[in-house]
């Protein structure tokens, strides 16, 4: 994204699944100074932009829907003229029912360069995730993508409804839910068979996706009975009948389950994405924030005297990142660790070490402090051990190792409880529409329980909202705080938590 001259990037965000963002879209977002995004673009997509980038939603511009677009165009032109890298993030594809053409024209008239980054359009995403092939050798060799925003029977409509009724392929209507009955009535009146297989797909490509199939004539009644609304696409054609054997999206093990992830923000994304790939609606409410220690004195002293130690022990991924980053800030590199043996509490921490080209010498078979201490006791007997950890948590590892080794402990990062302020998530917990809460550490458990109001705690106690714990230690803390644990990971990792969730969903 060179910035030698004013430039705006018209970027397609796709239909809702972050996995359908293109690599080019992510590349543009990662270098943006300003992101102007559509209301339906999930906020998680904005995480790809730098934290310092300005974010503006089109819904916040003055006026009602049609009155906002001159303001949006002017904002792009002004920002680009100031030398800012502007990303106009648009749902679906910028040039398909997204006013991308009009915005490109305005930019060209203003002398602002632009690039169009294609996105997966809603019709393609919805059909794929509903198990409807838009074309098929035996059923359809053509697809028509049609705006449903222009209802039939009105003089201003630019659509040839007779041609659409005769169209020998698949019809896909966008923005047509408010005119569904009129669209269906007109097509049938003009000759489309009332028995034509049809479907409406709502909130496609996400865990909230809902699909209703019906013969064309009864589609409006079926959709109304199911309570479907916008955003949705309407698919009409013989290919819809193939959904009965090709539907796959809704069959994923966590489909439609609402799962709350409470990990720190910088660690939540991986678990959120894993859950989404399994069909869940994953929400994030960080209970902790990881920060630098208030005082680096003890850490710096230990790092300058690493030659005194035989073992360096890590109890978390955060500890690995924090220590190595501090090491570099002091002017050292990985050679400073060359004389040390490394221990990691579990596979996640071990993999983090490997990402720095450091191979751990010891990873216990059970991923908890007691097991790490037991494994280290004999191997580090009579030696000097440095523990790199958080500024709070269980002290069992140091206590156990001190029986056979000299142990120094340094806090390489700080954990701070966060105030839960996401109103939508808190309301979901209160009304019981969130199914599961993942709890991945004892400190997170304490912060979470402290943040829950009495109504939410009642939902946990009666099983409407279920807590899923990463380990027996975390489970014990939850129970000490007078709440039940619905499931516990057999393997004390985030992968183990996911398997526990799947087990709960299967038994529900």
For each residue, the residues with C-beta under 8 A, 3 or more apart:
1: 7 9 27 28 31 85
2: 7
3: 7 83 85
4:
5: 113
6: 80 81 83 111 112 113
7: 1 2 3 80 85 86 112 113 114 115
8: 76 80 86 87 88 107 112 113 114 115
9: 1 28 32 85 86 87 88 114 115 117
10: 88 90 94 100 103 104 114 115 116 117
11: 24 25 28 29 87 88 89 90 94 117 119
12: 22 25 90 91 92 93 94 98 117 118 119 120 121
13: 21 25 37 38 41 45 89 90 91 92 119
14: 17 20 21 22 25 91 92 119 120 125 205
15: 20 91 92 120 121 122 124 125 126 204 205
16: 20 40 42 91 125 203 204 205 206
17: 14 20 125 205 206 276
18: 21 42 44 45 273 276
19: 273 276 277
20: 14 15 16 17 119 120 125 205
21: 13 14 18 25 26 45 48 119
22: 12 14 25 26 117 118 119 120
23: 26 27
24: 11 27 28 117
25: 11 12 13 14 21 22 28 29 89 117 119
26: 21 22 23 29 30 48
27: 1 23 24 30 31
28: 1 9 11 24 25 31 32 87 115 117
29: 11 25 26 32 35 45 46 48 49 87 89
30: 26 27 48 49 50
31: 1 27 28 50 85
32: 9 28 29 35 49 50 53 85 86 87
33: 53 54 79 84 85 86
34: 53 54 55 56 79 84 85 86 87
35: 29 32 46 49 53 54 55 56 86 87 89
36: 56 57 58 72 75 76 86 87 88 89
37: 13 41 45 46 55 56 57 58 88 89 90
38: 13 41 57 58 89 90 91 98
39: 57 58 59
40: 16 91 231
41: 13 37 38 45 46 89 90 91
42: 16 18 45
43: 46
44: 18 47 272 284
45: 13 18 21 29 37 41 42 48 89
46: 29 35 37 41 43 49 55 89
47: 44 269
48: 21 26 29 30 45
49: 29 30 32 35 46 53 55 87
50: 30 31 32 53
51:
52:
53: 32 33 34 35 49 50
54: 33 34 35
55: 34 35 37 46 49
56: 34 35 36 37 60 61 75
57: 36 37 38 39 60
58: 36 37 38 39 61 68 72
59: 39 68
60: 56 57
61: 56 58 68 71 72 75
62: 67 68 71
63: 66 67 68 71
64: 67 68
65: 68
66: 63 69
67: 62 63 64 70 71
68: 58 59 61 62 63 64 65 71 72
69: 66 72 73 99 102 103
70: 67 73 74
71: 61 62 63 67 68 74 75
72: 36 58 61 68 69 75 76 88 103
73: 69 70 76 77 102 103 106 107
74: 70 71 77 78
75: 36 56 61 71 72 78 79
76: 8 36 72 73 79 80 86 88 103 106 107 112
77: 73 74 80 81 106 107 110 112
78: 74 75 81 82
79: 33 34 75 76 82 84 86
80: 6 7 8 76 77 83 84 86 107 112
81: 6 77 78 110 112
82: 78 79
83: 3 6 80
84: 33 34 79 80
85: 1 3 7 9 31 32 33 34
86: 7 8 9 32 33 34 35 36 76 79 80
87: 8 9 11 28 29 32 34 35 36 49
88: 8 9 10 11 36 37 72 76 94 103
89: 11 13 25 29 35 36 37 38 41 45 46
90: 10 11 12 13 37 38 41 93 94 98 99 100 119
91: 12 13 14 15 16 38 40 41 98 119 122
92: 12 13 14 15 96 97 98 119 120 121 122 125
93: 12 90 96 98 100 118 119 120 121
94: 10 11 12 88 90 98 100 103 116 117 118 119
95: 98 100 101 116 118
96: 92 93 100 121 145 174
97: 92 145 147 149 174 175
98: 12 38 90 91 92 93 94 95
99: 69 90 102 103
100: 10 90 93 94 95 96 103 104 116
101: 95 104 105
102: 69 73 99 105 106
103: 10 69 72 73 76 88 94 99 100 106 107
104: 10 100 101 107 108 114 116
105: 101 102 108 109
106: 73 76 77 102 103 109 110
107: 8 73 76 77 80 103 104 110 112 113 114
108: 104 105 111 112 114
109: 105 106
110: 77 81 106 107
111: 6 108
112: 6 7 8 76 77 80 81 107 108
113: 5 6 7 8 107
114: 7 8 9 10 104 107 108
115: 7 8 9 10 28
116: 10 94 95 100 104
117: 9 10 11 12 22 24 25 28 94
118: 12 22 93 94 95
119: 11 12 13 14 20 21 22 25 90 91 92 93 94
120: 12 14 15 20 22 92 93 124 125
121: 12 15 92 93 96 124 125 145
122: 15 91 92 125 126 174 204 231 233
123: 126 127 134 143 145 172 174 233 235
124: 15 120 121 127 128 134
125: 14 15 16 17 20 92 120 121 122 128 129 204 205
126: 15 122 123 129 130 201 204 205 232 233 235
127: 123 124 130 132 133 134 172 201 233 235
128: 124 125 132 205
129: 125 126 201 204 205 209 249
130: 126 127 199 201 204 209 211 235 243 247 249
131: 242 243 245 246 247 248 249
132: 127 128 199 235 239 240 242 243 246
133: 127 136 239 242 246
134: 123 124 127 140 143 170 172 235 239
135: 139 140 141 142 143 169 170 239
136: 133 139 140 239 242
137: 141
138:
139: 135 136 237 238 239 241 242
140: 134 135 136 143 168 169 170 237 238 239
141: 135 137 168 169
142: 135 167 168 169 170
143: 123 134 135 140 169 170 172
144: 164 167 169 170 171 172
145: 96 97 121 123 172 174
146: 159 164 171 172 173 174 176
147: 97 150 159 173 174 175 176
148: 151 173 174 175 176 177 179 180 183 234
149: 97 174 175 176 179
150: 147 154 156 157 158 159
151: 148 154 157 179 182 183
152: 157 159 161 179 182 183 186
153: 157 182 186
154: 150 151 157
155:
156: 150
157: 150 151 152 153 154 161
158: 150
159: 146 147 150 152 164
160: 163 164
161: 152 157 164 165 186 187 190
162: 165 166 190 191
163: 160 166 167
164: 144 146 159 160 161 167 171 187 190
165: 161 162 186 187 190 191 192
166: 162 163 190 191
167: 142 144 163 164 171
168: 140 141 142
169: 135 140 141 142 143 144 237
170: 134 135 140 142 143 144 235 236 237 238 239
171: 144 146 164 167 187 234 235 236 237
172: 123 127 134 143 144 145 146 233 234 235 236
173: 146 147 148 176 183 233 234 236
174: 96 97 122 123 145 146 147 148 149 233
175: 97 147 148 149 230
176: 146 147 148 149 173 179 180 183 233 234
177: 148 180 200 223 228 229 230 232 234
178: 230
179: 148 149 151 152 176 182 183
180: 148 176 177 183 184 200 219 220 223 234
181: 184 185 220
182: 151 152 153 179 185 186
183: 148 151 152 173 176 179 180 186 187 234
184: 180 181 187 188 198 216 217 219 220
185: 181 182 188 189
186: 152 153 161 165 182 183 189 190
187: 161 164 165 171 183 184 190 192 216 236
188: 184 185 191 192 193 194 216 217
189: 185 186
190: 161 162 164 165 166 186 187
191: 162 165 166 188
192: 165 187 188 196 216 236
193: 188 196 216
194: 188 215 216 217
195: 215 216 217
196: 192 193 215 216 236 237 238
197: 213 215 216 236 237 238 239 240 241
198: 184 213 214 215 216 219 234 235 236 237 240
199: 130 132 211 212 213 214 219 234 235 240 243
200: 177 180 211 212 219 223 228 232 233 234 235
201: 126 127 129 130 204 209 210 211 232 233 235
202: 208 209 210 211 228 229 230 231 232
203: 16 206 208 209 210 231 232
204: 15 16 122 125 126 129 130 201 209 232 233
205: 14 15 16 17 20 125 126 128 129 209 249
206: 16 17 203 209 276 281
207: 254 255 256 257 258 276 279 280 281 282
208: 202 203 256 281
209: 129 130 201 202 203 204 205 206 249 250
210: 201 202 203 226 228
211: 130 199 200 201 202 243 247 250
212: 199 200 219 222 223 226 228
213: 197 198 199 222 240 243
214: 198 199 218 219 221 222 223
215: 194 195 196 197 198 218 219
216: 184 187 188 192 193 194 195 196 197 198 219 236
217: 184 188 194 195
218: 214 215 221 222
219: 180 184 198 199 200 212 214 215 216 222 223 234
220: 180 181 184 223 224
221: 214 218 224 225
222: 212 213 214 218 219 225 226
223: 177 180 200 212 214 219 220 226 228
224: 220 221 227 228
225: 221 222
226: 210 212 222 223
227: 224
228: 177 200 202 210 212 223 224 232
229: 177 202 232
230: 175 177 178 202
231: 40 122 202 203
232: 126 177 200 201 202 203 204 228 229
233: 122 123 126 127 172 173 174 176 200 201 204
234: 148 171 172 173 176 177 180 183 198 199 200 219
235: 123 126 127 130 132 134 170 171 172 198 199 200 201 239 240
236: 170 171 172 173 187 192 196 197 198 216 240
237: 139 140 169 170 171 196 197 198 240
238: 139 140 170 196 197 241
239: 132 133 134 135 136 139 140 170 197 235 242
240: 132 197 198 199 213 235 236 237 243
241: 139 197 238 244
242: 131 132 133 136 139 239 245 246
243: 130 131 132 199 211 213 240 246 247
244: 241 247
245: 131 242
246: 131 132 133 242 243
247: 130 131 211 243 244 250 251
248: 131 251 252
249: 129 130 131 205 209 252 255 279
250: 209 211 247 255 256 279
251: 247 248 255
252: 248 249 255 277 278 279
253: 278 279 502 505 506
254: 207 257 259 275 278 279 280 501 502 505
255: 207 249 250 251 252 278 279 280
256: 207 208 250 279 280 281
257: 207 254 279 280 281 435 436 501 505
258: 207 280 281 283 428 433 434 435 436
259: 254 275 280 281 282 283 434 435 436 437 438 501
260: 283 284 285 425 428 429 434 436 437 438
261: 268 271 272 275 282 283 284 285 438
262: 285 286 287 437 438 439 440 444 447 448
263: 267 268 271 284 286 287 288 438 440 444
264: 267 268 286 287 288 289 290 318
265: 268 284 286 289
266: 269 290
267: 263 264 270 271 317 318
268: 261 263 264 265 271 272 284 286
269: 47 266 272 273
270: 267 273 274 494
271: 261 263 267 268 274 275 282 438 494 497 498
272: 44 261 268 269 275 276 282 284
273: 18 19 269 270 276 277 282
274: 270 271 277 278 494 498
275: 254 259 261 271 272 278 280 282 498 501
276: 17 18 19 206 207 272 273 279 280 281 282
277: 19 252 273 274
278: 252 253 254 255 274 275 498 502
279: 207 249 250 252 253 254 255 256 257 276
280: 207 254 255 256 257 258 259 275 276 501
281: 206 207 208 256 257 258 259 276
282: 207 259 261 271 272 273 275 276
283: 258 259 260 261 425 428 434
284: 44 260 261 263 265 268 272
285: 260 261 262 420 422 425
286: 262 263 264 265 268 289 418
287: 262 263 264 417 418 420 444 447 448 451
288: 263 264 415 416 417 418 441 443 444 447
289: 264 265 286 415 416 418
290: 264 266 318 322 413 414 415
291: 413 414 415 416
292: 296 322 413 414
293: 296 299 391 411 412 413 414
294: 414
295: 298
296: 292 293 299 300 326
297: 300 301
298: 295 301 302 410 411
299: 293 296 302 303 323 326 410 411 412
300: 296 297 303 304 326 330
301: 297 298 304 305
302: 298 299 305 306 309 386 408 410
303: 299 300 306 323 326 327 330 332 336
304: 300 301 330
305: 301 302 308 309
306: 302 303 309 312 336 337 339 340 386
307: 339
308: 305 384
309: 302 305 306 312 340 383 384 385 386 408
310: 340 341 380 383 384 385
311: 340 341 342 343 376 379 380 383 384 385 386 405
312: 306 309 337 340 341 342 343 385 386 388
313: 342 343 344 345 372 376 385 386 387 388 397
314: 319 320 323 342 343 344 345 349 352 353 388 389
315: 319 345 349 369 372 387 388 389 390 393 397
316: 319 320 345 349 389 390
317: 267 320 321 348 349 352
318: 264 267 290 321 322 390 413
319: 314 315 316 322 323 349 388 389 390 412 413
320: 314 316 317 323 324 344 349 352 353 356 388
321: 317 318 324 325 352
322: 290 292 318 319 325 326 388 412 413
323: 299 303 314 319 320 326 327 388 412
324: 320 321 327 328 334 356
325: 321 322 328 329
326: 296 299 300 303 322 323 329 330 412
327: 303 323 324 330 332 333 334 336 337
328: 324 325 331 332 333
329: 325 326
330: 300 303 304 326 327
331: 328
332: 303 327 328 335 336
333: 327 328 336
334: 324 327 337 338 356 357 358
335: 332 338
336: 303 306 327 332 333
337: 306 312 327 334 340 342 358
338: 334 335
339: 306 307
340: 306 309 310 311 312 337 386
341: 310 311 312 361 362 379
342: 311 312 313 314 337 353 358 359 360 361 362
343: 311 312 313 314 360 361 362 363 372 375 376
344: 313 314 320 347 349 350 352 353 360 362 363
345: 313 314 315 316 349 363 364 367 368 369 372
346: 349 350 363 364 367 492 493
347: 344 350 351 363 367 493
348: 317 351 352 493 494
349: 314 315 316 317 319 320 344 345 346 352 353 360 363
350: 344 346 347 353 354 360 363
351: 347 348 354 355
352: 314 317 320 321 344 348 349 355 356
353: 314 320 342 344 349 350 356 358 359 360
354: 350 351 357 358 359 360
355: 351 352
356: 320 324 334 352 353
357: 334 354
358: 334 337 342 353 354
359: 342 353 354
360: 342 343 344 349 350 353 354 363
361: 341 342 343
362: 341 342 343 344 372 375 376 379
363: 343 344 345 346 347 349 350 360
364: 345 346 367 368 371 372 374 375
365: 371 375
366: 370 371 492
367: 345 346 347 364 371 471 491 492 493
368: 345 364 371 372 471 472 473 492
369: 315 345 372 373 394 396 397 400 473
370: 366 373 374 396 400
371: 364 365 366 367 368 374 375
372: 313 315 343 345 362 364 368 369 375 376 397
373: 369 370 376 377 396 397 400 401
374: 364 370 371 377 400
375: 343 362 364 365 371 372 379
376: 311 313 343 362 372 373 379 380 385 401 405
377: 373 374 380 381 400 401 403 404 405
378: 381 404
379: 311 341 362 375 376
380: 310 311 376 377 383 385 401 404 405
381: 377 378 404 405
382: 404 405
383: 309 310 311 380 405 406
384: 308 309 310 311 405 406 407 408
385: 309 310 311 312 313 376 380 401 405 406 407 408
386: 302 306 309 311 312 313 340 408 409 410
387: 313 315 397 398 401 407 408 409 410
388: 312 313 314 315 319 320 322 323 410 412
389: 314 315 316 319 393 397 409 410 411 412
390: 315 316 318 319 393 411 412 413 414 415 443
391: 293 411 413 414 415
392: 415 443
393: 315 389 390 415 442 443
394: 369 397 442 473
395: 398 399
396: 369 370 373 399 400
397: 313 315 369 372 373 387 389 394 400 401
398: 387 395 401 402 407 409
399: 395 396 402 403
400: 369 370 373 374 377 396 397 403
401: 373 376 377 380 385 387 397 398 404 405 407
402: 398 399 405 406 407
403: 377 399 400
404: 377 378 380 381 382 401
405: 311 376 377 380 381 382 383 384 385 401 402
406: 383 384 385 402
407: 384 385 387 398 401 402
408: 302 309 384 385 386 387
409: 386 387 389 398
410: 298 299 302 386 387 388 389
411: 293 298 299 389 390 391 414
412: 293 299 319 322 323 326 388 389 390
413: 290 291 292 293 318 319 322 390 391
414: 290 291 292 293 294 390 391 411
415: 288 289 290 291 390 391 392 393 443
416: 288 289 291
417: 287 288 447 450
418: 286 287 288 289 447
419: 451
420: 285 287 425 426 451
421:
422: 285 425 426
423: 426 427
424: 427 428
425: 260 283 285 420 422 428 429 434
426: 420 422 423 429 430 453 456
427: 423 424 430 431
428: 258 260 283 424 425 431 433 434
429: 260 425 426 432 434 437 452 456 459 465
430: 426 427 453 455 456 459
431: 427 428
432: 429 459 464 465
433: 258 428
434: 258 259 260 283 425 428 429 437 465
435: 257 258 259 465 466
436: 257 258 259 260 465 466 467 468 486 501 504
437: 259 260 262 429 434 448 460 465 466 467 468
438: 259 260 261 262 263 271 468 470 497 501
439: 262 444 445 448 467 468 469 470 474 478
440: 262 263 444 470 474 494 497
441: 288 444 445 470 474
442: 393 394 445 446 473 474 477
443: 288 390 392 393 415 446 447
444: 262 263 287 288 439 440 441 447 448 474
445: 439 441 442 448 449 469 474 477 478 481
446: 442 443 449 450 477 481
447: 262 287 288 417 418 443 444 450 451
448: 262 287 437 439 444 445 451 452
449: 445 446 452 457 478 481 483
450: 417 446 447
451: 287 419 420 447 448
452: 429 448 449 456 457 460
453: 426 430 456 457
454: 457 458
455: 430 458 459
456: 426 429 430 452 453 459 460 465
457: 449 452 453 454 460 461 483
458: 454 455 461 462
459: 429 430 432 455 456 462 464 465
460: 437 452 456 457 463 464 465 466 467 483 484
461: 457 458 483 484
462: 458 459
463: 460 466 484 486
464: 432 459 460
465: 429 432 434 435 436 437 456 459 460
466: 435 436 437 460 463 486 487 504
467: 436 437 439 460 478 483 484 485 486
468: 436 437 438 439 485 486 487 488 489 497 500 501 504
469: 439 445 474 475 478 485 487 488 489 497
470: 438 439 440 441 474 488 489 492 493 494 496 497
471: 367 368 474 475 488 489 492
472: 368 475 476 488
473: 368 369 394 442 476 477
474: 439 440 441 442 444 445 469 470 471 477 478
475: 469 471 472 478 479 485 488
476: 472 473 479 480
477: 442 445 446 473 474 480 481
478: 439 445 449 467 469 474 475 481 483 484 485
479: 475 476 482 483 484 485
480: 476 477
481: 445 446 449 477 478
482: 479
483: 449 457 460 461 467 478 479
484: 460 461 463 467 478 479
485: 467 468 469 475 478 479 488
486: 436 463 466 467 468 504
487: 466 468 469 500 501 503 504
488: 468 469 470 471 472 475 485 500
489: 468 469 470 471 492 493 496 497 499 500
490: 496 499 500
491: 367 495 496 499
492: 346 366 367 368 470 471 489 496
493: 346 347 348 367 470 489 496 497
494: 270 271 274 348 440 470 497 498
495: 491 498 499
496: 470 489 490 491 492 493 499 500
497: 271 438 440 468 469 470 489 493 494 500 501
498: 271 274 275 278 494 495 501 502
499: 489 490 491 495 496 502 503
500: 468 487 488 489 490 496 497 503 504
501: 254 257 259 275 280 436 438 468 487 497 498 504 505
502: 253 254 278 498 499 505 506
503: 487 499 500 506 507
504: 436 466 468 486 487 500 501 507 508
505: 253 254 257 501 502 508
506: 253 502 503
507: 503 504
508: 504 505
